[in-house]
Amino acid sequence: MHIKKILLTGILSILSLFLYAQSSISGKLKDASGAPIPGVSIKVQHGTAYAVSNVEGYYHIKNIHPGKHTLLISAVGFKSQKKELTLKDGEQLQLNIDLENSISEINAVSVIGRSASQEVNRQAFNVTAIDAKKLYNSTLDLSHALDRVSGVRVRETGGLGSRMNFSLNGFTGRQVKFFLDGVPMDNFGSSFQLNNIPINLAERVEVYKGVVPIWLGADALGGAINIVTNTNRNTFVDVSYSFGSFNTHRSTLNAGYTSKTGFTVQVNAFQNYSDNNYKVWVNVADINTGDYYPKQHIKRFHDTYHNETVIANVGVVGKKWADKLLVGITLGKNYSEIQTGARMVSVFGDWHRRGDIVMPSIKYQVKDMFVKGLNFSLTGNYNLGYEQNIDTMYRRYNWFQQYKQYNGKGSERERSMYKFRNNNGLATANLSYQLSQRHSFILNDVFSTFSRSGKDELFPNDEKYDQPKKVRKNILGLGYKFDYSEKWNTSVFVKNYSQRNSYSQSYNPSGNWGDVAYKNQESSFNKVGYGVASTYFIKPSLQVKGSYEKSYRLPETEELFGDLINLEGNVNLKPESSNNYNLGISYQVNIRKDHRLSFDGNLLYRDAKDFIRPMLNPNQTKQTNGNLADVTNLGVDGEVRYSYKQLFTAGVNMTYQNLRNNTRFEDGQKEQSPLYRDRIPNMPYLFGNADASLFFHNVLKKGNTLTLGYNFLYVHAYYLSWPSQGDEKLEIPRQFCQDVNLVYSLANGRYNIAVECKNLADNRLYDNFTLQKPGRAFYAKVRYFFNKN
Amino acid sequence: MKKISKYLFLAAGIVFFMSACDKEDTLSTEDFKEYEPQGRTKYIITATPVGTTGIADYLLTADDVSGGSISTSGNGKEQDGSYRYYLTHKGRFFSLLYGQGNPGDVTTYRLTEGGKLVMTRFFQAETVQVLAKVQDELLLMKVPRSGNENASFYRIDALKSRVNGEKQVNIVQLAANGERAHFTWATQVGNKVFAPYMSIKGCCGDAFGTAYPDSSWIAVFSYPDLNLEKVIRDNRTSFIGNYFNNGLAVTEKGDVYGYSPASAKNGSQYTSTKPSAIVRVLNGTTEFDQSYFFNVREKSGGYNISSQMYLANNKMLLMMYDKPGAFNGNLKLAVVDLVSQTFDWVKGVPESVISTSAPYNNNTLSDDGKTAFIGLNTPSGNWIYKIDIASGTFTPGMKVEGGTITAITKMIY
């Protein structure tokens, strides 16, 4: 009996303990528009139990003692909340929580300096993330959104779709790599590039200045831009259309559907069209005598640009064997008319280019493969698209759109209908293993192939000379991350860069007309780079970061083999190398609760060797590249942001770069170069942005918000040529550009109407010498966003 | 309300302030006052700082180039474009843009009464490969190396700085061998224009290759009509002149001498079986003088001519590649007597010469006509050298600090 009693008590107490252990809280976190919020931490005060919400916004906290509790909910970008509740024995409480946007993040149109993603900023790398969602109502494309980040300068040759030159902390062109969801964008062709991708495609854009984390792979020397697309698994539709000056029309459609069984379909489609017929100030040459009619204010007439792209993915998510398996295709085309050459003096009226992209792709991701903590991902794509340059009209135009027609087979510049495919393939694999809370390892490999083939229907006999040119590139990286504590983590990594180029050159063995033979040539590189990155939180709101990398950039296929238009290949190019040092600090502070301030500062030093630099070929007919100069750069950039309640936010950022020529002796010279330690010319070195936004809540109706935004861009004047040389010099003048916008959001962001005025004061803008950019322009945008959970 | 209007006013003020002070970045001309030239001499030296790429030369001026030094550091006029070529004619200094096939500004400079070089006009012209003074005009030729089958000839009025006339010449028909006639240069001979050319494939990644490496051609055009009158041919050496290089010189007697580098190529191979040599067309004739053949390769011990500069009195300065059989690399200089066919390496020249100032625009004789000037760019610095024409002796003159000398011209004001 006694024993029974004891047993019963025991069982009961175990049972009660068991039941007791079963007490839990779960639910879903949503924002004002009903969208789930992932990555929110929910903590039980005075206890150890906590949970982090998953991608769908769900959280689940187990093992809570019954009784009174306070839940602490905090997420970056949202107001923290406290919830008091009483939990009964064994109760499984369902609690859905709506979070309010916090002040500094409510901004609808300005880039907020502090990132939306806590994870991104917690990295030891020098990274700035743009929360693209905040820009969905604006008419920006990715390149213009990036232009507002400190350290970044995007230079364009004209209007929509024009050629752009991206510079990040003084690194330009191919030194900075672009990624789409971690996959290098090298092989996407002209139909899918930064200057034609609308901001709505991205969820966020990460800008890595200097040292690039190992999982991004590839041979980024000076930094990387990673565009993270919407990975939301819900069913949603986001449609927008904008129109404005210069007959500009742009639309985007992003939609996704995920069934309960994990079947998913994602479609991103976008279109851009513009006549780019903005007015410019030019001297117009007489079509016959070449005499100038000075300072005419006339419209551009041959600058239409349009592109259309669809990206579709089908697959499954959330399976045991595949967290994600997507098969997709990117289809797109672009058309661009060429109005001018490198200077406004050369005018064209018929020359144009077109290209397309047909790129099947596959993405596979699995977590906890074989053992817990072992994650694997694999991506692959192959671009079957072509590029074509069409110049067949034997005419000479002037700015009045008059032309002289000549007889015979000629051209405006170089007669061509050359059409080529680069047949780029790319595969990336990533294997990561979290051994314990403190130790994790990562292995990353990026492999790419290139094989060019092309022909020109105007010159069918030339085909036999066109031998394939092939490149195989492989970059293998191994990284280790040590998370000592919440406060301190460090990553070290080593990378192997290898490249093999094979090509054949035609020659005439007998000297007789038409006799052709081929010689096979091969060249290869193998280099090892390494680096370290570390971050320490002095206080939760005060973070310091430091990193170093010895990195390489392998010559691009175009640099090796030319672009068949203006660039001649140089198969003897060596990889470019650089030592990068970065130091960053960020700090947030509240003053009397309502005033919030954040400070970010970065210091960097680069020491680059064998800079791949453009020069003219020996008979000065085309451009080619050479390993010519050594360059150092000491740069600083900083940003300060301020916000007051939910009513106002403002920020300012500045960048200064001290790029100096470090080539003491030019090739074959015994005298010190006159340009030694001179500033690198034709490169902006002091520039900044300022922005401010005012918010009016519940305008006309509850849930409707009116936002008034202002953005100011400043670029200091810089010389076209070396500063130390000459006394009568050519200069790219100081630039101011002011944009204003008004956004009205209805029903918590479901419907949005925006109007924008770009270049409000109609300032003259030039990013490149004499190449004028659009003056004052107006745009309007409507957007509909629907999200079903 | 009052407060808001105050802010609005402030905002409008900022916007206005930002728009008020834009600068233009275009070139502009200066006013020029005509004057009677006093016969004073000014040398214009064009130099590119060593190590620069893709930028045009700086224009430097000096009264005397026989000594002293000059530098591009903090001195000189910058020009737009990447490559420029120069001609002086009718008291004007013309700077022509080589813009990779695009049209560009030709800038015209003059010297003011005070001796300052100022830009007085600019007009639009095509990128050309040939530029020559013919009568009172400049003759420019745009020669496509692929695609287009027509070369365009432009006649420029030197006084007015504008295009006087234009002419198309089908260079595939002219070559008549399936290739293209690529004019190397043009020279006024009497009242005609002699334009030597090289035959090139113009395609297939080997535009400058040819299957006809052992012939020379000079096309003869009337002026100003620019009608093709004849092609003078020979098979004793290879093509005359070189890409962007003047192959012909007219002596005081009116005889025409032309050199061949014998550098015809096919793919990466040099395929000419003929020697680098000088041939001649006698005054008043339009045939090669078959009794004259100056085998320079043999006389020099196996060297090839890179370019030439006619000095005076049948004396020609030859720029030779510095290794026997070479077709590129450093230079070695020689003076030859065209009539007696004597060949002498010059003395007083630095060991290794990377390049010289442009030989096509040679009006840089001293006032007494006894001394010629040439810019020599060497690994240890760049100098203008004085050439004593009678003896062929070189002595260093002005040092050009840091800049590669691309041309020296003389103007009288």
Interface residues (C-beta under 8 A of the other chain):
Chain A: W281 N283 A285 D286 N288 T289 G290 D291 Y292 G341 A342 R343 V345 S346 V347 Y394 R396 N398 Y406 N407 G408 K409 G410 S411 R413 E414 R415 S416 L458 F459 N461 D462 K464 Y465 D466 Q505 S506 Y507 N508 G511 N512 W513 G514 N566 R613 P614 M615 L616 P618 N619 Q620 T621 K622 Q623 L628 A629 N661 T663 E666 G668 Q669 K670 E671 S673 P674 L675 P681 Y710 F712 A717 L720 S721 W722 S724 Q725 G726 D727 E728 K729 L730 E731 I732 P733 R734 F736 Q738 L760 A761 D762 N763 R764 Y766 F769 T770
Chain B: A11 V15 F16 M18 S19 D22 K23 E24 D25 T26 L27 P49 V50 G51 T52 T53 G54 I55 Y58 S71 T72 S73 G74 N75 G76 K77 E78 D80 G81 S82 Y83 Y98 G99 Q100 G101 N102 P103 G104 D105 V106 F122 F123 Q124 A125 E126 P144 R145 S146 G147 N148 E149 N150 S152 R162 V163 N164 Q168 N170 N177 G178 C203 C204 G205 D206 A207 F208 G209 A211 Y212 P213 Y243 F244 N266 G267 S268 Q269 T271 N328 I354 P379 S380 G381 E401 G402 G403
